[in-house]
Amino acid sequence: MTTPVTTRERLPSQPAERPAGGEVDIEYPCSDGRPMADNTVQYRWIVTIKENLEYLYRDRPDVFVAADNFIYPVQGNPNIRQAPDVYVAFGRPKGDRPSYKVWEEENIFPQVIFEIWSPNNREGEMARKRAFYRRYGAEEYYVYDPDTRVLEVWLRDNGNDFREVMEVQNFVSPRMGVRFELREGEDLRMYHPDGQPFLSVAELWQLRHQLSSALEAERQRAEAAERKLQRLQQLLQAKGITWEDNS
């Protein structure tokens, strides 16, 4: 696979859309009043992807991951914006932001975008979103529909356009190394570069509970073994036999 050009090289300058006299009194809203998700399924997917990516890049101070956060690509025009369900910006520091203003982020547009379909989405709306991300510099665009279990993968090509990946089974993200697995009749599965699966918060807590239970059981077994050893030493001492455990 060819290496895409850098995000900064791809960003259009668009001088006609920039204000002539600065941007005094220009407001860039951090919310449009709409909910983050239309249902619990969409919300669960958004949180799972976002939190797993946060964990994946926990040791990378130059990778910023966000969910449902407005991206403003054009200084001076707050009407040009989009709030992906999840996005990843490589080359940008971690930290809270009311919104992501590209001109304040060294002109780096988030390279990876995720959108999760909901019943309220329409083909036209999703096409407009794709055109937005293509125009302003995304490298990888993923769209997943939990109802139909269909995954769309779009990558930027050498001509600065998006091309759809037709074979998405076991597709590996060029940027992230994340693997996508689709099995007939099953939900999408995602895997970290080390092969560990993406887990929901509930699954992580379940694993934590199982680990705690296993550690507690092991502690109890160790204490029982210690008590048994002490009783054996007492019996030996009662018979005048001295024995020391030098292990």
C-alpha positions as CSV (number, residue, x, y, z in Angstrom):
1,M,0.0,0.0,0.0
2,T,1.3,3.4,-0.9
3,T,2.1,5.9,1.8
4,P,-0.4,8.9,1.8
5,V,0.9,12.4,1.6
6,T,0.9,14.3,4.9
7,T,-2.2,15.9,6.3
8,R,-0.7,19.4,6.1
9,E,0.1,19.0,2.4
10,R,-3.5,18.0,1.7
11,L,-5.2,20.8,3.5
12,P,-6.7,23.5,1.1
13,S,-5.7,27.0,1.9
14,Q,-9.1,28.4,0.9
15,P,-8.2,32.1,1.2
16,A,-11.7,33.2,0.1
17,E,-13.3,31.6,3.1
18,R,-11.0,33.3,5.6
19,P,-12.0,36.6,7.2
20,A,-10.2,39.7,6.0
21,G,-10.0,41.5,9.3
22,G,-9.4,38.7,11.9
23,E,-12.1,36.8,13.6
24,V,-13.3,39.2,16.4
25,D,-16.6,38.1,17.8
26,I,-16.7,34.9,15.7
27,E,-18.1,32.1,17.8
28,Y,-17.3,28.4,17.3
29,P,-20.0,26.5,19.1
30,C,-18.9,23.3,21.0
31,S,-22.4,21.8,20.7
32,D,-25.4,21.8,18.3
33,G,-27.9,20.7,21.0
34,R,-28.2,17.2,19.4
35,P,-27.6,14.0,21.5
36,M,-24.3,12.2,21.2
37,A,-26.1,9.0,20.0
38,D,-29.6,8.1,18.8
39,N,-29.8,4.8,20.8
40,T,-27.9,2.6,23.2
41,V,-26.3,0.5,20.5
42,Q,-24.7,3.4,18.8
43,Y,-23.6,4.9,22.1
44,R,-22.0,1.6,23.2
45,W,-20.0,1.4,19.9
46,I,-18.8,5.0,20.2
47,V,-17.6,4.6,23.7
48,T,-16.0,1.2,23.0
49,I,-14.0,2.5,20.0
50,K,-13.0,5.7,21.7
51,E,-11.9,4.2,25.0
52,N,-10.0,1.4,23.3
53,L,-8.2,3.9,21.1
54,E,-7.4,6.0,24.2
55,Y,-5.9,2.9,25.8
56,L,-4.0,2.0,22.6
57,Y,-2.3,5.4,22.5
58,R,-2.0,5.9,26.3
59,D,1.8,6.2,26.0
60,R,1.7,8.5,23.0
61,P,1.6,12.1,24.1
62,D,1.3,13.2,20.4
63,V,-2.0,11.4,19.7
64,F,-5.3,13.0,20.5
65,V,-8.5,10.9,20.5
66,A,-12.0,12.4,20.9
67,A,-15.7,11.5,20.4
68,D,-18.6,13.7,19.4
69,N,-16.3,16.8,19.2
70,F,-16.7,19.5,16.5
71,I,-14.0,19.8,13.9
72,Y,-13.7,23.3,12.4
73,P,-11.4,23.2,9.3
74,V,-11.8,26.8,8.1
75,Q,-10.8,29.8,10.2
76,G,-13.5,32.4,10.2
77,N,-16.4,30.1,9.0
78,P,-18.0,28.3,12.0
79,N,-20.7,26.9,9.7
80,I,-18.2,24.5,8.1
81,R,-17.9,21.8,10.7
82,Q,-18.5,18.2,11.5
83,A,-18.6,16.2,14.7
84,P,-17.5,12.6,14.0
85,D,-18.5,9.9,16.4
86,V,-14.8,9.2,17.0
87,Y,-11.6,10.7,15.5
88,V,-7.9,10.3,16.0
89,A,-5.4,13.2,15.4
90,F,-1.8,12.1,15.1
91,G,0.8,14.7,15.8
92,R,-1.4,16.6,18.3
93,P,-1.0,16.7,22.1
94,K,-3.5,15.1,24.4
95,G,-5.7,17.5,26.4
96,D,-9.3,18.7,26.7
97,R,-10.7,20.9,23.9
98,P,-14.1,22.5,23.4
99,S,-13.7,21.8,19.7
100,Y,-10.9,21.0,17.3
101,K,-9.9,24.0,15.3
102,V,-7.5,22.9,12.6
103,W,-5.7,26.2,12.3
104,E,-4.9,26.0,16.0
105,E,-3.6,22.4,15.6
106,E,-0.7,23.2,13.2
107,N,-3.2,22.7,10.3
108,I,-3.4,18.9,11.1
109,F,-6.8,17.5,10.3
110,P,-7.6,14.3,12.2
111,Q,-6.3,11.4,10.1
112,V,-8.7,8.7,11.2
113,I,-12.5,9.1,11.4
114,F,-15.2,6.7,12.7
115,E,-18.9,7.0,12.2
116,I,-21.5,4.6,13.6
117,W,-24.8,4.3,11.7
118,S,-28.1,5.0,13.6
119,P,-31.7,4.7,12.5
120,N,-31.8,8.5,11.9
121,N,-28.9,8.4,9.4
122,R,-29.6,8.7,5.7
123,E,-27.4,7.8,2.7
124,G,-27.2,11.4,1.6
125,E,-26.1,12.6,5.0
126,M,-23.4,10.0,5.2
127,A,-22.2,10.9,1.7
128,R,-22.0,14.5,2.7
129,K,-19.9,13.6,5.7
130,R,-17.6,11.5,3.6
131,A,-17.2,14.4,1.2
132,F,-16.3,16.7,4.1
133,Y,-13.7,14.3,5.5
134,R,-12.2,13.7,2.1
135,R,-12.0,17.4,1.3
136,Y,-10.3,18.5,4.5
137,G,-7.8,15.8,4.9
138,A,-8.8,12.5,6.6
139,E,-6.7,9.5,5.6
140,E,-9.0,6.7,6.9
141,Y,-12.7,6.8,7.2
142,Y,-14.7,3.9,8.8
143,V,-18.5,3.6,8.8
144,Y,-20.1,0.7,10.7
145,D,-23.8,-0.1,10.8
146,P,-24.6,-2.3,13.9
147,D,-28.0,-3.2,12.5
148,T,-26.9,-4.6,9.2
149,R,-23.3,-5.4,10.4
150,V,-21.9,-3.7,7.4
151,L,-18.5,-2.0,7.5
152,E,-17.3,0.6,5.0
153,V,-13.7,1.4,4.8
154,W,-12.5,4.4,2.8
155,L,-8.8,5.3,2.3
156,R,-7.1,8.3,0.7
157,D,-5.4,7.5,-2.5
158,N,-2.5,9.1,-4.4
159,G,-4.9,11.4,-6.2
160,N,-6.1,12.9,-2.9
161,D,-9.5,11.2,-3.3
162,F,-11.2,8.5,-1.2
163,R,-11.4,4.9,-2.5
164,E,-13.5,2.3,-0.9
165,V,-11.8,-0.9,0.3
166,M,-13.9,-3.7,-1.1
167,E,-12.4,-6.5,1.0
168,V,-12.8,-5.5,4.6
169,Q,-12.6,-8.9,6.2
170,N,-9.4,-8.9,8.4
171,F,-8.6,-5.4,7.1
172,V,-5.7,-3.7,9.0
173,S,-5.6,0.0,9.4
174,P,-2.5,1.5,7.8
175,R,-2.3,4.2,10.5
176,M,-3.3,2.4,13.6
177,G,-2.5,-1.3,13.0
178,V,-6.0,-2.1,14.3
179,R,-7.6,-5.2,12.6
180,F,-11.2,-5.4,11.7
181,E,-12.9,-8.9,11.6
182,L,-16.3,-9.6,10.2
183,R,-18.0,-13.0,10.6
184,E,-21.3,-13.8,9.0
185,G,-24.2,-13.1,11.5
186,E,-21.9,-11.6,14.1
187,D,-21.0,-8.1,15.2
188,L,-17.8,-6.5,14.0
189,R,-14.8,-7.3,16.0
190,M,-11.8,-5.1,16.4
191,Y,-8.3,-6.0,17.6
192,H,-5.4,-4.1,18.9
193,P,-2.0,-4.4,17.1
194,D,-0.9,-7.0,19.7
195,G,-4.0,-9.1,18.9
196,Q,-6.0,-8.3,22.0
197,P,-9.7,-7.6,21.3
198,F,-11.4,-4.3,21.8
199,L,-13.5,-4.7,24.9
200,S,-16.4,-2.7,26.2
201,V,-16.2,-1.0,29.6
202,A,-18.6,-3.7,31.0
203,E,-16.3,-6.5,29.6
204,L,-13.3,-4.8,31.2
205,W,-15.0,-4.7,34.6
206,Q,-16.0,-8.3,34.2
207,L,-12.4,-9.3,33.5
208,R,-11.3,-7.2,36.5
209,H,-13.8,-9.0,38.7
210,Q,-12.6,-12.4,37.4
211,L,-9.0,-11.4,38.0
212,S,-9.8,-10.2,41.5
213,S,-11.7,-13.4,42.2
214,A,-8.8,-15.5,40.9
215,L,-6.3,-13.6,43.0
216,E,-8.4,-13.9,46.1
217,A,-8.8,-17.7,45.6
218,E,-5.0,-18.0,45.2
219,R,-4.5,-16.0,48.4
220,Q,-6.9,-18.3,50.2
221,R,-5.1,-21.4,48.9
222,A,-1.7,-20.0,50.0
223,E,-3.0,-19.2,53.4
224,A,-4.5,-22.7,53.7
225,A,-1.2,-24.3,52.7
226,E,0.6,-22.1,55.2
227,R,-1.7,-23.3,58.0
228,K,-1.3,-26.9,57.0
229,L,2.5,-26.5,57.1
230,Q,2.3,-24.9,60.5
231,R,0.2,-27.8,61.9
232,L,2.7,-30.3,60.4
233,Q,5.6,-28.6,62.1
234,Q,3.7,-28.6,65.4
235,L,3.1,-32.4,65.1
236,L,6.8,-33.0,64.3
237,Q,7.9,-30.8,67.3
238,A,5.6,-32.7,69.6
239,K,7.4,-35.9,68.6
240,G,10.8,-34.2,69.2
241,I,11.6,-33.8,65.6
242,T,13.0,-30.5,64.5
243,W,12.4,-29.5,60.8
244,E,13.1,-26.3,59.1
245,D,11.8,-25.3,55.7
246,N,14.8,-23.9,53.8
247,S,13.1,-23.7,50.4
